[in-house]
Structure formats: structure tokens, C-alpha cells
């Protein structure tokens, strides 16, 4: 049986984006062996047929590795982009004036168009317009019936189809486009494990996606991407409504002041920690490795700090989708994670965040109070007994999600009679989903774990294993805690 948690595998999870650089089953399998836990399919690129091929390839690679691997389908959201420029590139010099006009075709050198038909109507004098990931900035200085006049305040170069961000501008465009609704239905029916919603502004959009997913008889976890100022205003409510959260620093760093982005990341991660929700930190984590086999020192520090903040996972985008070194990138991220976790596990433990010492699980987080209490008890008992392993048996995976927030350095194994539940566990920090365990708990589960542990050299005579399981005494609660000494 394949060892699901070799010593070389980090507890922090790795999300990797699928693209031309890693689309084959063999490459996906190699990336799984290198440390990938979840693969992301970005619906902003490619066709439905290509997305289905990618999902099928991920499942085949997961089966070959004998290891549960999650699939995250990322909805594009209402990303506003420039239309086709009559000539490109367009050099925007400080003080130059451009006119956003209606339609999709620009007819003059200083005209710009976009795919959002109401942009001209919704822009007002004084509004900021950020283009090309914030490398070009403009301010609206005039309004006409069929145009908005903008002056360049930050010089740069524009090309067709680049993104437009409008910090502070209230738009009527919905967070879920017609294409998003269609892609979400497909993802739910195709068996995706996670579905992420872009440009979330409030709770209603998260609930809309959750209702769509449940209507498709799917238990996929809904991930709210925090990348707008409105989302930061309603952060706690969004975290409570969502199943997981992504710190989408690309657009977030344009929608809010770039200088505020690091503290916004810490606030998002801390809120997810408080309410026991998984959180992914994304965007440019190892961006230089798209073209270089070695990262910058700043990128390495970025990963380490995300882990110390409390991130459950870090995400790679172009690094694995279109980069020249996808395997080396995953290996490097795994190395940095292992080094950071080793520091957290050191004797003095000076860098262990105090928030992890005792995780408050409020009732409004949706966690059963008995489950919260027994998870905390399992953590304490495992520490006092110096247990070698903790085993969590769960039908839905919710208990594993809560346990992950304690950042327990004892190895934790998740078992379930549902492979879908095991795949959802792939996003939870420190939880290793184990295939093949018996559905029922009790002696059969303990016999299985003991035999597997000895075969994989993870358990030896005298080792202690803490089990956390449910029973029929209290519905939906984990209220059975067992300690086993390996014989």
C-alpha cells in the first residue's frame, strides 16, 4: 500500500493550476508525487470539453497514485476586460487622455472599449480605473452621453483583452455570469470537490452558488474568493457563509491599496482561523519560477509567512499551468513548507502563532459543540500521551476541518466511507485522507490502522493512537474518543 504521508510531504496543502504545461496524466501523476493535493481548473480559459478532459485526467492520475486528490473548479466571474485595440501596444503616458466608448470596436487611437456594456453609464467623475493588473491607472475627468473621459495618472502599456479594475465603483454586474452558472452546474454534476466564486461582494452570491450546487445533488465545498473591497467590508459574514475562502491577491491588490494587501491577507486568514474555515493564499507565490528554476528570496519568505499566518493551502497558478518548471516549482513549495513546519515543531516553538494554542469554535460557525469539545480533547490527549497518530473517522469531513485549525503536529489521518469526503479533506491542513479503511469504526478500524501503520513503518509496538469517531448517541456529533496502544 502506498504511504499517503511520506516524511517529504508537507502538512500545508498545495493547490496547482492545470494548463498546457501539466495536462497529461503522467505529468499530473508526477506533480502528485511532488506534493500537489488539489488541482485547479480555471474556467476563464479553455472550453468545456477541455475542462472535462482535465478533470478526467486528474482522476486517472489520482487513481494511479492511490491517493485522494481534490479538484477545484474556479469560476471566472464578471472579469471586465478591454476590447480589441486598433493598434497595440498602446503607450499610456502621464497626463494622456483616453475615452471609454460604447461598443466593442475602437475607431480612434485614444479610444478604449470593454465587454461590460454599462461601463460608460456607471463611471463617474473622480472614479479610478486600473488596467493591466494595476500597471496603468487613470482617473475619470469627464462624462459624455456615449463616453467617459479618463486621464492617465500612472503610466504604462496596454494590450487587448487586459483586465480592468474599478476600485470603489459600484457596479450592477452580477457576481455570477451566465457562463458561471453553466460552469457551476457542470462542475457540480461532474463531481468537482471545490467550486470557487470570483469577485464575491456579499453573502447572497455565496448562498446562490451553494443552492445551485446542492440542487445538483453535489456536496462540493464552495470557496469564496476575496478580491474586492466590498468583500473586505463584509468579511466575517462571507467567511461564515462559505465553506472555504481564497485570498485572491491579484485583483485584491488592485481593488484596494497595494500597500494594504499584506495586512488584508492576515485579516482574512485570522477570520478563517476563528471560524474554522479552510483558507487558500493565492497569486504570484512563486511567479518567477515560470521562467526560472529558482525562486526569489522574497517569494520563499511569502510562502513561509502565509503558513505562519495560518493558511491551510498555497496555490500555484501560471507556475504550473504555463510555466517552464512545473515540477521544480511544486518541489520548491513543498520544501519551503517543510522547513517552515519544522520551525513550528521546534522545542522552543517561538514562531508558533498563539492563535493556534486554543481555537475557539463559536456556535455560529456551524460546528456541533460536542464535536468541538471532543476535537479539542483529542488534541490535548494526543499531546499529553505523545501519541504517534490521530485518526478521525468522518462522514462529511467537518470534524477533520475543525481539527486542522489546531495545527496539531501529530500526524492526523482522515478516514471515511465516502471517497468524496476524502477528496474534500485534501484541502485541510495536516489531514491525510487514507483510502481503503473500513466504513465502520470500532475494532475493525483499529485493526486496519494498526496493520497499515506497521506495514508502512508508521507505527510500532508501544505507539499510541488516538481515535475520534461518532456514534448513534448524539446525531451528527463526534462523541467517541478512544486511545489504542499498538501491540
C-alpha positions as CSV (number, residue, x, y, z in Angstrom):
1,X,0.0,0.0,0.0
2,X,1.3,3.5,-0.9
3,X,2.3,5.6,2.0
4,X,0.0,8.6,1.9
5,X,2.2,10.8,4.0
6,X,5.9,10.3,3.4
7,X,8.2,12.3,5.5
8,X,8.8,14.5,2.5
9,X,5.2,15.7,2.3
10,X,4.2,19.0,3.9
11,X,1.2,19.4,6.2
12,X,0.3,22.6,4.4
13,X,-1.6,21.8,1.2
14,X,-0.5,22.6,-2.3
15,X,-3.1,23.7,-5.0
16,X,-1.8,23.6,-8.6
17,X,-3.5,25.0,-11.7
18,X,-3.8,22.7,-14.6
19,X,-2.7,24.1,-18.0
20,X,-0.7,23.2,-21.1
21,X,2.4,22.7,-19.0
22,X,0.9,19.9,-17.0
23,X,-2.1,18.5,-18.9
24,X,-1.1,14.9,-19.4
25,X,-1.9,12.1,-16.9
26,X,1.8,11.3,-16.5
27,X,2.7,14.9,-15.6
28,X,-0.2,15.2,-13.2
29,X,0.9,12.0,-11.5
30,X,4.4,13.4,-11.2
31,X,3.0,16.6,-9.6
32,X,1.0,14.5,-7.2
33,X,4.2,12.7,-6.2
34,X,5.9,16.0,-5.8
35,X,3.3,17.2,-3.4
36,X,0.2,18.5,-5.1
37,X,-3.0,17.9,-3.0
38,X,-5.6,19.8,-5.1
39,X,-5.7,20.6,-8.8
40,X,-7.4,23.8,-10.0
41,X,-9.3,24.0,-13.3
42,X,-9.6,27.7,-14.4
43,X,-12.8,28.1,-16.4
44,X,-11.6,31.6,-17.5
45,X,-9.5,29.7,-20.1
46,X,-10.4,26.8,-22.4
47,X,-13.6,25.1,-23.4
48,X,-16.0,22.8,-21.6
49,X,-14.6,19.8,-23.4
50,X,-11.0,20.8,-22.3
51,X,-12.2,21.2,-18.7
52,X,-13.8,17.7,-18.8
53,X,-10.6,16.2,-20.2
54,X,-8.6,17.9,-17.4
55,X,-10.9,16.6,-14.7
56,X,-10.8,13.0,-16.1
57,X,-7.0,13.2,-16.3
58,X,-6.8,14.3,-12.7
59,X,-9.0,11.4,-11.5
60,X,-6.9,8.9,-13.5
61,X,-3.6,10.3,-12.1
62,X,-5.1,10.2,-8.6
63,X,-6.1,6.5,-9.0
64,X,-2.6,5.7,-10.3
65,X,-1.1,7.4,-7.2
66,X,-3.5,5.5,-4.9
67,X,-4.1,8.9,-3.2
68,X,-7.2,11.1,-3.0
69,X,-6.6,14.3,-4.9
70,X,-9.1,17.2,-4.9
71,X,-10.4,19.1,-7.9
72,X,-11.2,22.8,-7.6
73,X,-13.2,24.4,-10.4
74,X,-12.6,28.1,-10.5
75,X,-15.5,30.2,-11.9
76,X,-14.2,33.2,-13.9
77,X,-16.8,35.7,-12.5
78,X,-17.5,39.1,-14.1
79,X,-14.0,40.0,-15.0
80,X,-14.1,43.2,-17.1
81,X,-11.6,43.3,-19.9
82,X,-10.5,45.7,-22.5
83,X,-11.8,45.1,-26.0
84,X,-9.6,44.9,-29.1
85,X,-7.3,47.8,-29.5
86,X,-7.0,49.2,-33.1
87,X,-3.2,49.2,-32.7
88,X,-1.1,47.7,-29.9
89,X,0.7,48.1,-27.7
90,X,-0.8,51.4,-26.6
91,X,1.7,53.5,-24.6
92,X,-0.2,55.5,-21.9
93,X,1.9,58.5,-20.8
94,X,1.3,60.6,-17.7
95,X,-1.5,63.1,-18.4
96,X,-2.7,61.5,-21.7
97,X,-6.5,61.4,-22.1
98,X,-8.4,58.3,-23.3
99,X,-12.1,57.8,-23.9
100,X,-14.0,54.7,-22.9
101,X,-16.7,54.4,-25.6
102,X,-19.7,52.1,-26.1
103,X,-19.4,49.0,-28.3
104,X,-16.6,46.6,-28.9
105,X,-14.6,48.3,-31.6
106,X,-12.4,51.3,-31.0
107,X,-12.0,53.6,-34.1
108,X,-9.5,56.2,-32.8
109,X,-6.1,55.8,-31.2
110,X,-7.3,57.3,-27.9
111,X,-10.5,55.2,-27.7
112,X,-10.9,52.2,-25.4
113,X,-13.7,49.7,-25.3
114,X,-14.7,46.8,-22.9
115,X,-17.0,43.9,-22.7
116,X,-19.2,45.4,-20.0
117,X,-21.9,47.4,-21.8
118,X,-22.8,49.6,-18.9
119,X,-19.4,50.8,-18.0
120,X,-19.9,54.3,-19.6
121,X,-23.1,54.7,-17.6
122,X,-21.7,53.7,-14.3
123,X,-18.4,55.6,-14.3
124,X,-18.5,59.0,-12.6
125,X,-16.0,61.9,-12.5
126,X,-13.4,61.1,-9.8
127,X,-13.6,57.3,-10.2
128,X,-10.3,55.4,-10.5
129,X,-9.8,53.0,-13.4
130,X,-7.0,50.4,-13.0
131,X,-5.8,48.4,-16.1
132,X,-3.5,45.6,-16.8
133,X,-3.3,44.3,-13.2
134,X,-2.8,47.9,-11.9
135,X,0.2,48.7,-14.1
136,X,-1.8,51.5,-15.7
137,X,-4.0,53.8,-13.7
138,X,-6.5,56.5,-14.9
139,X,-9.0,58.9,-13.3
140,X,-12.4,59.8,-14.8
141,X,-12.3,63.5,-15.6
142,X,-15.4,63.9,-17.8
143,X,-18.6,62.2,-18.7
144,X,-20.4,62.3,-22.1
145,X,-23.5,60.6,-23.3
146,X,-21.5,57.9,-25.1
147,X,-18.1,58.1,-23.5
148,X,-16.2,58.5,-20.2
149,X,-13.1,60.7,-20.5
150,X,-10.1,59.4,-18.4
151,X,-6.7,60.9,-17.7
152,X,-3.6,58.8,-17.1
153,X,-2.3,59.1,-13.6
154,X,0.0,56.1,-13.7
155,X,1.9,55.5,-17.0
156,X,2.2,52.1,-18.6
157,X,1.5,49.9,-21.6
158,X,-1.9,48.4,-22.7
159,X,-2.8,45.5,-24.8
160,X,-6.1,44.0,-26.0
161,X,-8.1,41.9,-23.6
162,X,-6.3,43.0,-20.4
163,X,-8.2,43.3,-17.2
164,X,-10.0,46.4,-15.9
165,X,-10.5,47.0,-12.2
166,X,-12.7,49.8,-10.8
167,X,-11.8,50.3,-7.1
168,X,-14.8,51.8,-5.2
169,X,-17.1,51.8,-8.2
170,X,-20.5,50.2,-7.5
171,X,-21.4,48.1,-10.5
172,X,-24.7,46.4,-11.3
173,X,-23.0,43.4,-13.0
174,X,-23.8,40.2,-11.1
175,X,-21.0,38.2,-9.4
176,X,-22.2,35.1,-11.3
177,X,-22.5,35.5,-15.0
178,X,-24.5,33.2,-17.3
179,X,-21.3,31.4,-18.1
180,X,-20.5,31.0,-14.4
181,X,-23.9,29.4,-13.8
182,X,-23.4,27.0,-16.6
183,X,-19.9,26.1,-15.4
184,X,-21.0,25.7,-11.8
185,X,-23.8,23.3,-12.9
186,X,-21.3,21.3,-14.9
187,X,-18.7,21.2,-12.1
188,X,-21.3,20.0,-9.5
189,X,-22.6,17.3,-11.8
190,X,-19.1,16.3,-12.9
191,X,-18.0,15.6,-9.3
192,X,-15.8,18.6,-8.6
193,X,-14.8,18.7,-4.9
194,X,-14.5,22.5,-4.6
195,X,-16.1,25.3,-6.7
196,X,-14.7,28.8,-6.2
197,X,-16.7,32.1,-6.8
198,X,-14.7,35.1,-8.1
199,X,-15.3,38.7,-7.1
200,X,-17.6,38.0,-4.2
201,X,-19.2,41.1,-2.8
202,X,-21.6,39.7,-0.2
203,X,-23.3,36.7,1.3
204,X,-26.1,36.5,-1.2
205,X,-23.8,35.4,-4.0
206,X,-22.2,32.7,-1.9
207,X,-25.6,31.4,-0.9
208,X,-26.7,31.4,-4.6
209,X,-23.8,29.2,-5.6
210,X,-24.4,26.9,-2.6
211,X,-28.0,26.4,-3.6
212,X,-27.1,25.7,-7.2
213,X,-24.5,23.1,-6.0
214,X,-26.9,21.4,-3.7
215,X,-29.7,21.4,-6.4
216,X,-27.3,19.3,-8.4
217,X,-27.0,16.8,-5.6
218,X,-23.4,17.7,-5.0
219,X,-21.5,18.2,-1.7
220,X,-18.7,20.2,-3.3
221,X,-17.4,22.9,-1.0
222,X,-18.0,26.5,-2.1
223,X,-14.9,28.7,-1.9
224,X,-15.4,32.5,-1.7
225,X,-12.5,34.4,-3.4
226,X,-11.8,37.6,-1.5
227,X,-10.6,40.1,-4.1
228,X,-12.9,43.2,-3.8
229,X,-13.1,46.0,-1.2
230,X,-16.8,45.2,-0.7
231,X,-15.8,41.7,0.4
232,X,-13.4,43.1,3.0
233,X,-16.3,45.1,4.4
234,X,-18.5,42.0,4.8
235,X,-15.6,39.6,5.5
236,X,-17.0,37.9,8.6
237,X,-20.4,37.2,7.1
238,X,-18.8,35.9,3.9
239,X,-16.5,33.6,5.8
240,X,-19.4,32.2,7.8
241,X,-21.4,31.6,4.7
242,X,-18.7,30.0,2.6
243,X,-17.2,26.5,3.1
244,X,-13.7,27.8,2.4
245,X,-12.0,31.0,1.4
246,X,-9.3,32.1,-1.1
247,X,-7.1,35.2,-0.6
248,X,-7.0,36.2,-4.3
249,X,-4.2,38.7,-4.1
250,X,-4.0,39.5,-7.8
251,X,-7.3,41.5,-8.1
252,X,-7.4,42.3,-4.4
253,X,-4.1,44.2,-4.7
254,X,-5.6,46.3,-7.4
255,X,-9.1,46.8,-5.8
256,X,-7.5,48.1,-2.6
257,X,-4.3,50.0,-1.9
258,X,-1.4,47.6,-2.8
259,X,0.3,48.6,0.5
260,X,-2.7,47.4,2.4
261,X,-2.7,43.9,0.8
262,X,-0.4,42.1,3.3
263,X,-2.5,43.2,6.3
264,X,-5.7,42.3,4.4
265,X,-4.3,38.8,3.9
266,X,-3.6,38.5,7.6
267,X,-7.1,39.6,8.5
268,X,-8.7,37.2,6.1
269,X,-6.6,34.3,7.3
270,X,-7.3,35.2,11.0
271,X,-11.0,35.3,10.4
272,X,-11.0,31.9,8.8
273,X,-9.0,30.6,11.7
274,X,-11.6,32.0,14.1
275,X,-14.5,30.3,12.4
276,X,-12.7,27.0,11.4
277,X,-12.8,27.6,7.7
278,X,-10.0,26.4,5.3
279,X,-8.2,29.3,3.6
280,X,-6.0,29.3,0.5
281,X,-3.4,32.0,-0.2
282,X,-3.0,32.6,-3.9
283,X,-1.3,34.7,-6.6
284,X,2.4,35.0,-7.5
285,X,3.7,32.8,-4.7
286,X,6.5,31.5,-7.0
287,X,5.8,33.7,-10.0
288,X,9.5,34.0,-11.0
289,X,9.7,30.2,-11.4
290,X,7.5,30.4,-14.5
291,X,10.8,31.2,-16.3
292,X,13.5,30.4,-13.7
293,X,14.3,27.1,-12.0
294,X,15.0,29.1,-8.7
295,X,12.6,31.4,-6.8
296,X,13.4,34.8,-5.4
297,X,14.1,35.1,-1.6
298,X,11.0,37.3,-1.3
299,X,8.8,34.5,-2.8
300,X,10.2,32.0,-0.3
301,X,9.5,34.3,2.6
302,X,6.0,34.9,1.2
303,X,5.2,31.2,1.4
304,X,6.6,30.8,4.9
305,X,4.7,33.9,6.2
306,X,1.4,32.6,4.8
307,X,1.9,29.3,6.7
308,X,2.8,31.1,9.9
309,X,-0.3,33.3,9.5
310,X,-2.4,30.1,9.4
311,X,-3.0,29.3,5.7
312,X,-4.3,25.8,5.1
313,X,-3.0,25.8,1.5
314,X,-1.0,27.9,-1.0
315,X,-1.9,28.0,-4.7
316,X,0.2,28.0,-7.8
317,X,-1.3,29.5,-11.0
318,X,0.8,30.2,-14.1
319,X,3.8,28.5,-12.4
320,X,2.2,25.1,-13.1
321,X,-0.3,25.9,-15.9
322,X,2.1,27.5,-18.4
323,X,5.5,27.7,-16.7
324,X,8.7,26.1,-17.8
325,X,9.4,24.3,-14.5
326,X,6.1,23.0,-13.0
327,X,7.7,20.0,-11.2
328,X,10.5,22.1,-9.7
329,X,8.0,24.7,-8.6
330,X,5.9,22.2,-6.7
331,X,9.0,20.6,-5.2
332,X,10.3,24.1,-4.1
333,X,7.0,25.0,-2.5
334,X,6.9,21.7,-0.6
335,X,10.5,22.3,0.6
336,X,9.7,25.7,1.9
337,X,6.6,24.4,3.6
338,X,8.5,21.5,5.3
339,X,11.2,23.9,6.5
340,X,8.6,26.3,8.0
341,X,6.7,23.5,9.6
342,X,9.9,22.1,11.2
343,X,10.4,25.5,12.8
344,X,6.9,25.4,14.1
345,X,7.6,22.0,15.6
346,X,10.9,23.0,17.3
347,X,11.2,22.7,21.0
348,X,11.0,26.4,21.8
349,X,8.2,26.9,19.3
350,X,8.8,30.6,19.3
351,X,7.1,31.1,15.9
352,X,4.0,29.0,16.6
353,X,1.2,31.5,16.3
354,X,-0.6,31.9,19.7
355,X,-4.0,31.7,17.9
356,X,-3.4,28.0,17.4
357,X,-3.0,27.2,21.0
358,X,-6.7,27.0,21.7
359,X,-9.1,27.5,18.8
360,X,-12.5,29.0,19.9
361,X,-15.2,27.4,17.8
362,X,-18.2,29.7,18.0
363,X,-21.7,28.1,17.7
364,X,-22.4,30.3,14.7
365,X,-19.6,28.5,12.8
366,X,-21.9,25.5,12.3
367,X,-19.8,23.1,14.4
368,X,-21.6,20.9,16.8
369,X,-20.5,21.8,20.4
370,X,-19.8,18.2,21.3
371,X,-17.7,17.7,18.2
372,X,-15.7,20.9,19.0
373,X,-15.1,19.7,22.6
374,X,-14.0,16.2,21.6
375,X,-11.7,17.5,18.9
376,X,-10.1,19.8,21.4
377,X,-9.9,16.8,23.8
378,X,-8.3,14.6,21.2
379,X,-5.6,17.3,20.6
380,X,-4.8,17.6,24.3
381,X,-4.8,13.8,24.9
382,X,-2.5,13.2,21.9
383,X,-0.1,15.8,23.1
384,X,0.0,14.6,26.7
385,X,0.4,10.9,25.7
386,X,2.9,11.8,22.9
387,X,0.7,9.9,20.5
388,X,2.2,8.8,17.2
389,X,-1.0,9.3,15.3
390,X,-4.6,10.7,15.4
391,X,-7.3,9.0,13.4
392,X,-10.6,10.9,12.6
393,X,-13.5,8.9,11.1
394,X,-15.9,11.3,9.4
395,X,-18.9,11.0,7.0
396,X,-18.8,14.6,5.9
397,X,-15.2,15.7,6.7
398,X,-16.4,18.5,9.0
399,X,-14.6,17.1,12.0
400,X,-11.3,17.0,10.1
401,X,-11.9,20.6,9.1
402,X,-12.1,21.6,12.7
403,X,-9.2,19.5,13.8
404,X,-7.0,21.1,11.1
405,X,-7.3,24.5,12.7
406,X,-5.5,23.4,15.9
407,X,-2.3,22.9,13.8
408,X,-1.5,19.7,15.7
409,X,1.9,18.5,14.9
410,X,1.0,14.8,15.5
411,X,0.2,13.1,12.2
412,X,-3.5,13.1,11.6
413,X,-5.3,10.5,9.3
414,X,-8.8,11.0,8.0
415,X,-10.9,8.0,7.1
416,X,-14.4,7.8,5.6
417,X,-16.7,5.5,3.8
418,X,-17.0,8.2,1.1
419,X,-14.2,8.9,-1.4
420,X,-15.8,12.3,-2.0
421,X,-15.3,13.2,1.7
422,X,-11.7,12.1,1.5
423,X,-11.1,14.3,-1.5
424,X,-12.6,17.3,0.4
425,X,-10.1,16.6,3.2
426,X,-7.2,17.3,0.8
427,X,-7.6,21.0,1.5
428,X,-7.4,20.7,5.3
429,X,-4.0,21.4,6.9
430,X,-2.3,18.4,8.3
431,X,-5.1,15.9,7.4
432,X,-4.0,12.9,5.4
433,X,-7.0,11.2,3.7
434,X,-6.5,7.4,3.8
435,X,-8.1,5.1,1.2
436,X,-9.4,1.7,2.0
437,X,-10.3,2.0,5.7
438,X,-13.4,0.1,6.8
439,X,-16.6,2.2,6.8
440,X,-17.5,1.2,10.4
441,X,-15.4,2.3,13.3
442,X,-14.5,0.3,16.4
443,X,-12.2,-2.8,16.4
444,X,-12.2,-3.2,12.6
445,X,-10.9,0.3,12.0
446,X,-8.3,-0.1,14.8
447,X,-7.1,-3.4,13.3
448,X,-6.9,-1.8,9.9
449,X,-4.9,1.2,11.1
450,X,-2.5,-1.0,13.2
451,X,-1.8,-3.3,10.3
452,X,-1.4,-0.5,7.8
453,X,0.8,1.5,10.2
454,X,3.1,-1.4,10.8
455,X,3.3,-2.2,7.1
456,X,4.2,1.4,6.2
457,X,6.6,1.7,9.2
458,X,4.5,4.5,10.7
459,X,3.5,2.5,13.8
460,X,5.5,0.2,16.1
461,X,4.7,-1.8,19.2
462,X,4.0,0.6,22.2
463,X,2.9,3.5,20.0
464,X,-0.3,5.3,20.9
465,X,-3.1,6.2,18.5
466,X,-6.0,8.5,19.4
467,X,-9.3,7.8,17.5
468,X,-12.1,10.3,17.2
469,X,-15.4,8.8,15.9
470,X,-19.1,9.3,16.0
471,X,-21.8,7.1,17.5
472,X,-25.6,6.9,17.5
473,X,-25.8,8.5,20.9
474,X,-25.8,12.1,19.5
475,X,-26.7,12.6,15.9
476,X,-24.1,14.5,13.8
477,X,-21.7,14.8,16.7
478,X,-18.3,13.1,17.2
479,X,-18.6,11.9,20.8
480,X,-16.4,8.8,21.0
481,X,-12.7,9.2,21.8
482,X,-10.5,6.0,22.0
483,X,-6.8,5.6,22.8
484,X,-5.1,2.5,21.4
485,X,-1.7,1.2,22.3
486,X,-0.2,-0.8,19.5
487,X,0.7,-4.3,20.3
